[in-house]
Every structure is written in structure tokens, then in C-alpha cells.
């Protein structure tokens, strides 16, 4: 337990999710193990007396996440996430005040985590410290998407009178958030090249690509997945695995479904198989870059149609030059319907979810495409709001 506490304390900092001086990680076995920063003075471990949990994390996020958290929770006590991943995993995100002890206990009894206004994010795990980490990361991801989506909706899709009022109140805060946004690199890192001939090479290439895409901040929590087709098999990351920790977490699944390894493979195995079938590509990389998700949610025709974008949209739509597809098209029981354009673009954005990209040889192609799509989406976002 002690090693797990230390690991996820370090991981919170490495992923730019917390200020180490204001972070506390706890786990209970026969006793409570903990690691906390010098500025954490409150005894969060007392929550173990009120909750049936195995782990607990409190952290104050760095900028711009701290300001984003404060802005989203300013006047409300319950946040409804916009992105599909958070809607499915978190449902909603409660927020309460630091001095409301009963409210904090109630919040953690009913949800996996939440926001303590003006202080930070708190979350627990029922079995492992990893669960608490996933919950913290997922909450911060959802808050980021929520803030920028709501800002654009107010800035672009409301009346001029209300827009001016909103802008006057919030533009200064928005500018400070913008200044602290993490920039994407001018050039993407080079990965292992060529077709890979054996299990060790394939897994090494998958691990390298997974680590690099996490390091660029294009994947949060345990989101994202990766695969490589070799002959009649597909190597694919396990469900709920961290892309920067793929050692021992890669399944080999026969394309004919003759083995049961598909049970522990990524939940999006069927999507990977369909992409490979439709494009003839060898590798698939799936990430959740934030502005790609945000731009997929901001449909210009949102007020002109009655279709549910999350289930099925009959209209073709493109963002950053690649097709946007409804999540419902990927979850049909009998078939997965991909846009024909993916044969040319070799990438697609799933509404409110993330980017799938593929390549013919190695992971350099899909990696570069995802980075470029995210750059274009970020540029398009700020151009759209005239910023």
C-alpha cells in the first residue's frame, strides 16, 4: 500500500494534475498509509471513519486547472459534464464548501469524488489507490471540457446583449487561463519506425507510443487505447489500462475471435477491428485530446436540428478536416458504422469522446495526425470566439 501511495502521489504531479505541496494520498490496510505535501494541514484521513473506502486523494490542481475548477463551480453545487466519457463514468460532479463536513461526507458516499470549492478535488477508491487517481483525473478532464464548451456557447451561440454581459465579467479570467494553457510541441517526437516482426518489438512500440501521447497531455485518466495488427492477430491494450503503463497490459486477440482474450482487451476492440478492415491500416491510436473533444461538441447547426448528436446524426460534419461521428454509430449491436471518408483522412473524431487515427506502418503516422488535429481544433476554437 505504501508503494501505491507513493506511486500515485508522484503520478499526480507528473501528469500536471496537482500541486505537490497541496496534495494528500491515503490508503488503508491494517493501518492508514499516507503521503502529503507540506501545505496540507487538514486531516482528510478522518473520512475513513465515515466511508467504506480503501483509498482517498485530495489535491489542489495547478493553473489553469485551479481557475477552471473555480469558474465552473462558482455558483452551482452540481456539474453535468459535457463529454461522453465523463457522462458515462462520473454521471455528474458534486461540489461543496470546505467547511461543510457533512456535505463532503455525503458527496463521497454518493459519488466517486467531487470538488471542494476554492480548495481542490477529492476522490476515493473502493479497492485500490489507482481508482482514486482515475477519479481525480477524470473529474479534472471533465471540468476542462465543461469550462471551454460553456464559454464558447455563451460567446458564440447566445444573444449579443447576453454575450456582452458575459464577456465583460469573464474575459479577464479567460485570458489568464489562456496564458497558462499547455502548448503542444512544434514537432512531435519520433517513434520506432517500420513494420515490427515479433512480439517484443510490437509491444515495445506500443509502450513507447502510449507513454509519449500521455506525456503530451493528449490522454487523461485511463482513457485511450492502442493496437497493432500482425498477421491474423491484433495486439491491443487491455481495458482500463494506462497508456503510459502498458507493460503486461497488452492482449493478443485473434481476428477470428477464436480465443477469449477479447474479454480483457480494450472495450473499443470492435472499433479498432472495423477501422483496420475499412482502411487496410495496421495500427490504430485512440486519444482524448481536449480541444478536439470540445470542438466536436460545438456544432454550428446545434439549434437547427432535432437529432441527438450522441446517438445518431444523419448529416456529414467535419472538424479540422476529419469526419465527426456520433458515439451511437460505434455501439450498435450488429455493426459499427464508420464514415467512408476515414479511408482518406485515416482519422475521425467521435462526438464528445476523442480521436481515432490509424497508420499503415508504425505509430508515427497516427501520432502525428492526432497532434495536428488537436492543434487545428485549438486554433479553430480561439478563432471562433474571436480571441
LUMSE-700569 format. One record per residue (C-alpha): z, x, y. Coordinates in steps of 0.001 Angstrom, whole numbers, plus 500000, padded with zeros to 6 digits. Example, Ala and Ser with C-alpha at 12.3 -4.5 7.8 and 13.67 -1.06 7.14 Angstrom:
507800512300495500/507140513670498940/
REM end
This chain:
500000500000500000/500844502820502387/497408504358501881/495749500994502574/497761500534505753/496717503973506993/493077503403505988/492642500159507906/494595501374510917/492060504199511104/489130501879510398/490056499567513279/489768502490515674/486625503949514099/484827500626514447/485931500260518093/487943497146517316/491325498244518594/493260500477520949/495324502624518557/498384502671520830/498458498872520688/497680498345517014/500004497482514143/499111497168510459/501622495852507919/501617495320504148/504350494114501854/505042495033498250/508636495677497252/509103496668500880/507142496455504118/504855499387504844/503525499702508345/501749501889510841/501795501051514517/500920502534517855/503429503809520374/502981500789522679/503681498173520005/507265497158520671/507300493643519230/508461493262515623/505469491455514147/506864492154510667/509253489251511204/506309486962510469/506618487885506778/509794485763506707/507774482681507664/504445483192505897/503290483697502317/501087486693503052/500575490244501794/499319491892504978/499226491480508729/497300493111511566/497882492843515294/495576494702517628/494593494839521268/490817495326521411/489232497869523762/486885496909526572/484702494975526785/486186493011523865/489532492531525613/487974490895528659/485639488856526456/488641487606524467/490487486675527651/487467484890529114/486728482836526003/490367481757525569/491166481343529267/491521477556529394/491405476488525743/493558476740522632/490827476376520014/487443478104519937/484458476810517993/482266479784517014/478521479581517624/477258481888514882/476766480585511351/478780483327509660/481891482597511693/481493478834511353/481435479200507585/484134481845507245/486539481038510077/485687477415510953/487456477779514274/489645480279516109/493004479128517465/494629480729520498/498245480587521608/500627482292524030/502697485389523274/505997483610523957/505165480670521669/506667481959518417/506417478597516652/502813478342517777/501999481773516347/503605480898513001/501774477563512886/498486479234513780/498790481755510939/499862479105508439/496747477072509169/494151479772509785/493288483332508738/494002484579512221/493713483851515903/494136485040519454/497397485686521283/496285485139524847/496284488206527032/497567490367524176/495163490658521280/494093489359517896/496387488738514951/495319488045511366/496678488200507845/495573488705504264/496894486761501322/496416489622498846/495124492809500498/495106494649503825/491317494571503632/491406490775504057/493365491073507296/490891493674508571/487928491422507734/489581488544509576/490231490620512714/486685491963512736/485190488515512135/487205486978514983/486098489641517466/482471489284516348/482664485509516863/484239485864520323/481483488257521436/478728485868520315/480548482911521863/481007484572525258/477427485700525782/475953482490524374/478104480315526641/477374482490529671/473626482118529151/473915478383528547/475755477984531844/473455480387533658/470121479050532408/470482475586530950/472684473700533450/472021472215536881/471566474546539836/474740473240541521/476915473880538479/475178477216537874/476001478499541350/479625477436540977/479927479094537569/478209482270538708/480429482661541766/483562482505539628/482476484629536692/479784487073537787/482213489876538710/483867489687535301/480469489616533627/479400492747535500/482480494623534263/481790493513530699/478180494651531025/479282498114532210/481380498551529065/478762497414526555/477956499982523920/474454501372524367/472058501772521478/470625505276520986/467228506201522407/466179507308518936/467501506148515591/468904508683513118/466555509850510390/467445508806506875/466466510071503436/462677509910503053/460289508980500264/460487506874497146/463597507533495098/463199508248491412/466676507919489928/469928506010490250/471749508759492143/469027509106494776/468764505354495272/472497504864495670/472785507879497985/470022506470500203/471661503030500264/475044504502501144/473558506595503942/471690503653505489/474768501440505211/477002503985506948/474500504597509751/473946500947510565/477695500301510681/478174503372512903/475682501914515400/477721498708515597/474985496548514066/477240495195511318/480761493788511657/483402492839509100/481932492804505567/478694491276506847/475250492577505946/473639493730502707/471058496199501447/468719496522498471/466136498777496822/463640497741494150/462905500235491410/460513499030488724/461872495831487224/465342496233488748/466795495681492186/469733497770493395/471794495633495783/475170495815497491/477944493712495992/479083490526497650/481683491093500416/481271494873500264/481443497048503372/478106498701504087/479904501922505029/481781501939501708/479094501326499098/480208503956496596/480886501964493417/479787498733495112/476103498621494160/474816496362491387/471637496832489358/470101493424488765/467047492907486500/464337490973488309/464017488654485317/467699487658485556/468439488863482013/471893490247482908/474934488669484531/475317491366487216/473794488918489712/477182487172489777/478801490049491706/475690491017493676/475290490032497310/475278486290497896/471884486788499540/470269488285496452/467782485404496288/466655486091499857/466109489776499058/464084488873495971/461925486427497909/461290488956500702/460226491552498129/457977489007496429/456346487808499652/455840491183501329/455486493580498407/458069495812500077/460502497979498179/463573497991500461/465451495286502383/468159495743505000/470161492879506479/472404493292509531/474125491132512133/473174492746515462/474890490699518134/472174490107520715/469672489235518004/472098486539516863/472724485419520457/469024485144521324/468343483180518144/470910480610519333/469318480262522786/466286478142522018/464301477185525124/463431473818523576/467035473018522702/467116469928524916/463667468696523919/464045468024520204/466412466268517843/466247468739514967/469275470565513619/468377474230514132/470850475322511466/469249473279508713/465534472948509304/463267473324512320/459576472399511862/458477474376514922/457490478028514843/459621480196517074/459639483920517787/462176486222519407/461410489897520056/458086489394518294/459563488289514964/459939484797513496/463211482872513716/464080480829510649/466743478183510087/469544479109507637/468828475906505748/465476477320504684/467315480074502794/469768477876500931/467544475314499250/468387474936495559/464885475175494169/463179477530496581/463611479774499583/461032479209502295/460144482297504319/457751482358507274/454263483644506435/454479485941509464/457027488147507685/454127489747505803/453023491238509122/456309491662511009/458304492676507907/461318491275509770/462837487912510586/465859486596512456/467938483900510798/469218481432513393/472814482235514322/473093484708511469/471279488034511643/468166490097510953/466410490798507671/463972493690507708/462028495393504940/460026498533504297/457565499943501793/459073503366501076/462618504008502276/465229502700504700/463815504388507800/461361501545508443/463761498578508280/466492500550510061/464183501338512983/462928497741513127/466449496308513330/467397498695516128/464232497880518076/464672494126517593/468234494380518897/467102496394521923/464405493845522739/466843490957522316/469376492608524597/466707493257527251/465379489707526914/468872488268527277/469632490021530571/466159489284531896/466603485605531023/469791485355533113/468238487413535932/470844490139535594/
REM end
